[in-house]
């Protein structure tokens, strides 16, 4: 099982690597977004920065997650279906989403830092928050994305389905970021709440994904 | 089991219960209470002259009205001069009891208690802030015997801030509870569908979920009006309110998801899975997270909702029928939707057989 999981993740990454233009376009998009934010408001206090970062990451993450679902077409799906178990398929997608979110989240943070550099210090603690964010946003989105992939107008449906699930996660991350900037530390209880929300959605997804995966 | 939805008795029962809830909920008067005192900052040892405005009192000359000022759990002072000005206005006079000041407590929050033989006790917590004063302090005295409680009467409790809006308990709270019951039924049938894919289960699931959306909207509207009356605003940035808004969004998303799939089996499969996901995500949102953070809304941050003094026996007599009534009304509405959908499924099967 572990072997098929690793090979599946590798395959997903390989497919993504071959169509690297899409990743590049996403990174360019985050760059352009940062630039627009900078042109609109050249001075940000840490709270505003935190707010802008998480809200835009939420919107970007929706277009990231829908991407994994586009990897397989009908015929390929049949092949994958015979090769791996649904749980493996789900975990591989989740891991892929987390990796992707980490890359784009870090990229977004770095480009924002590039523009606002005199006003902020680059802190390692914020990278910990980005990591937590990638884990929990991936948990909230992976399952709803697998529902939305079957429908026309995937992006719109995904945002409708997932935003309610995402809101508590984003609120939690925002609050963590605020206490990071204001107090210099984040309470353990916030981490635990975020962790429990994510674990709950992953557990539910693992139970429900096999039902949705069948076609 | 499905024969239940064709029977008439429980529909008549529902209507009778709701009729009772509406009539009793709006017509039963509030118990008398103290609205305000003309002066709340008083000095111990000085002479007291305060007007007290009461609510819902029909007092007449000659009624034996007593007033007490309660300093703490043992020190209660009986006000000597109580004069009735109007049927809802009293004048309290006397030389206010002093109290021994020690270095830490420079003032005391005293409670005003009124007693009327017919209406019983009326309490206003923190009615007076009594400062120690410079005059000679008397030794505290206490009243050994307070008058007996008045007999139980068919009246709603008088609560400051809430006042007449306490009647909304029968609408806002009851509707939300009924919504939860409907959502649980919807959840159960989603699970049943995933275990045994029959389109009828899906029809039940979606009917209940749709009625629950209507109930949730009603609960939000009544809640907003209540918030306007008590907190002064239609919406506040409160965890409970935000999370219930998110929960409603989840179910509206469910409805949109259903509307955007054409294939019946596919729609049933995906929407059942999403329904389970949504319900399980809603529990931490609405029930757990608000309890972890501070909130204005009852039931959070050490703020009791349905326990203790908040729901007294008179309210219970109407509140429980209200919950049952709204739940059954929801079941009735959902059963009509279900019957409509079953006809559609049958037509579909018949057209496929032709």
Boltz contact constraints between the chains, C-beta under 6 A:
constraints:
  - contact:
      token1: [A, 147]
      token2: [B, 270]
      max_distance: 6.0
  - contact:
      token1: [A, 147]
      token2: [B, 274]
      max_distance: 6.0
  - contact:
      token1: [A, 151]
      token2: [B, 260]
      max_distance: 6.0
  - contact:
      token1: [A, 160]
      token2: [B, 253]
      max_distance: 6.0
  - contact:
      token1: [A, 160]
      token2: [B, 256]
      max_distance: 6.0
  - contact:
      token1: [A, 161]
      token2: [B, 253]
      max_distance: 6.0
  - contact:
      token1: [A, 164]
      token2: [B, 246]
      max_distance: 6.0
  - contact:
      token1: [A, 164]
      token2: [B, 249]
      max_distance: 6.0
  - contact:
      token1: [A, 164]
      token2: [B, 250]
      max_distance: 6.0
  - contact:
      token1: [A, 165]
      token2: [B, 281]
      max_distance: 6.0
  - contact:
      token1: [A, 167]
      token2: [B, 246]
      max_distance: 6.0
  - contact:
      token1: [A, 168]
      token2: [B, 285]
      max_distance: 6.0
  - contact:
      token1: [A, 204]
      token2: [B, 277]
      max_distance: 6.0
  - contact:
      token1: [A, 204]
      token2: [B, 280]
      max_distance: 6.0
  - contact:
      token1: [A, 208]
      token2: [B, 273]
      max_distance: 6.0
  - contact:
      token1: [A, 208]
      token2: [B, 277]
      max_distance: 6.0
  - contact:
      token1: [A, 211]
      token2: [B, 194]
      max_distance: 6.0
  - contact:
      token1: [A, 211]
      token2: [B, 273]
      max_distance: 6.0
  - contact:
      token1: [A, 212]
      token2: [B, 273]
      max_distance: 6.0
